Amino acid sequence: VQLQASGGGLVQAGDSLRLSCKASGRTFSTSNMGWFRQVPGKEREFVAAMGWSGTYTAYADSVKGRFTISRDNAQNTVYLQMNSLKPEDTAVYYCAINDPNRPYTPNQDDSYGYWGQGTQVTVSS
């Protein structure tokens, strides 16, 4: 399984960005997906998750109402639309695909078996 994340960049507070994560090598349409982020020196933090059918979503409290996760199974891609960005959203963002051999808890990173390379998001004040 390979995950390729893209879409990060440097923006100002209040701006928007859309991250993309394209998957290959596995049946994407039956896989749960997640987005996490990490700041140097801190633990990786859950951001959002979406079930394989697209009907289930979960968000961290810190991004609820500002971020939206979505997926296009025909394109094997999951997205993270980030609006009203804040300086505290600055981090490397990672997409992940769940490991079907593990119990699935959307906000727990050990539920995910494969990770993308990360894309940097920097929000200036």
C-alpha positions in Angstrom: 0.0 0.0 0.0 1.3 3.5 -0.9 -0.2 6.8 0.2 0.8 10.0 -1.4 -0.2 13.2 0.4 -0.1 16.6 -1.2 -1.6 20.1 -0.9 0.3 21.5 2.0 1.8 25.0 2.0 2.3 28.3 3.7 -0.9 30.3 4.3 -2.1 33.1 6.5 -4.5 32.8 9.4 -8.1 32.5 8.1 -7.1 31.0 4.8 -8.1 27.6 3.4 -6.2 24.6 2.1 -7.2 21.3 0.7 -5.0 18.3 1.3 -5.2 15.2 -0.9 -4.1 11.7 -0.3 -4.0 9.2 -3.1 -3.8 5.5 -2.3 -2.6 2.7 -4.4 -1.9 -1.0 -4.0 -5.0 -1.9 -2.1 -8.8 -1.8 -2.3 -9.3 1.8 -1.2 -13.1 1.7 -1.4 -13.4 -0.8 1.5 -10.8 1.0 3.7 -11.3 3.4 6.5 -9.1 6.5 6.3 -7.7 9.0 8.7 -5.7 12.2 8.9 -3.3 13.0 11.7 -0.8 15.8 12.3 2.4 16.2 14.2 4.4 19.1 15.4 8.1 18.5 16.2 8.6 17.4 19.7 5.0 16.4 20.2 3.0 13.3 19.7 1.0 12.6 16.6 -2.5 14.0 16.9 -5.7 12.8 15.4 -7.5 15.2 13.1 -10.3 13.4 11.2 -11.4 10.0 10.0 -13.9 8.6 7.5 -15.4 5.2 7.2 -15.1 3.2 4.0 -18.6 4.0 2.8 -18.3 7.7 3.5 -21.2 7.8 5.9 -19.1 7.9 9.1 -16.9 10.7 10.0 -15.0 11.8 13.1 -13.2 14.9 14.0 -10.9 16.2 16.7 -12.6 18.9 18.8 -10.0 21.4 17.7 -11.0 21.2 14.1 -14.7 20.6 14.2 -16.6 23.0 12.1 -13.5 24.1 10.3 -12.2 20.9 8.6 -14.0 18.5 6.4 -12.9 15.0 5.4 -14.2 13.5 2.2 -13.3 10.8 -0.2 -13.6 9.9 -3.9 -13.5 6.1 -4.2 -13.3 6.3 -8.0 -10.1 8.3 -7.6 -8.7 6.3 -4.6 -8.3 9.7 -2.9 -9.2 11.1 0.5 -9.3 14.9 1.1 -9.1 17.2 4.0 -10.6 20.6 3.4 -9.2 23.0 6.0 -11.0 26.4 6.4 -10.4 29.2 8.8 -6.9 28.0 9.5 -5.1 29.1 12.7 -1.4 29.2 13.5 -2.0 26.3 15.9 -2.9 24.2 12.9 0.7 24.3 11.8 2.0 20.8 11.5 3.0 18.0 9.2 -0.2 16.3 8.1 -0.3 12.6 7.5 -3.0 10.4 5.9 -3.4 6.8 6.9 -5.3 3.7 5.9 -6.6 1.3 8.5 -5.2 -2.1 9.0 -8.1 -4.6 8.8 -6.3 -7.0 11.1 -6.5 -4.5 14.0 -9.5 -3.3 16.0 -10.5 0.0 14.5 -10.7 3.1 16.7 -10.8 6.1 14.3 -8.8 8.5 16.6 -6.1 5.9 17.5 -3.1 5.9 15.3 -2.4 2.2 16.1 -5.5 1.3 14.2 -3.8 2.4 11.0 -1.4 0.2 9.2 0.0 2.4 6.4 0.9 6.0 6.4 1.7 8.7 3.8 4.9 10.7 3.8 3.3 13.8 5.3 2.7 17.3 3.9 3.7 20.4 5.7 1.0 23.0 6.6 2.2 26.3 8.0 -0.2 29.0 9.1 1.2 32.4 9.8 -0.5 34.9 12.1 
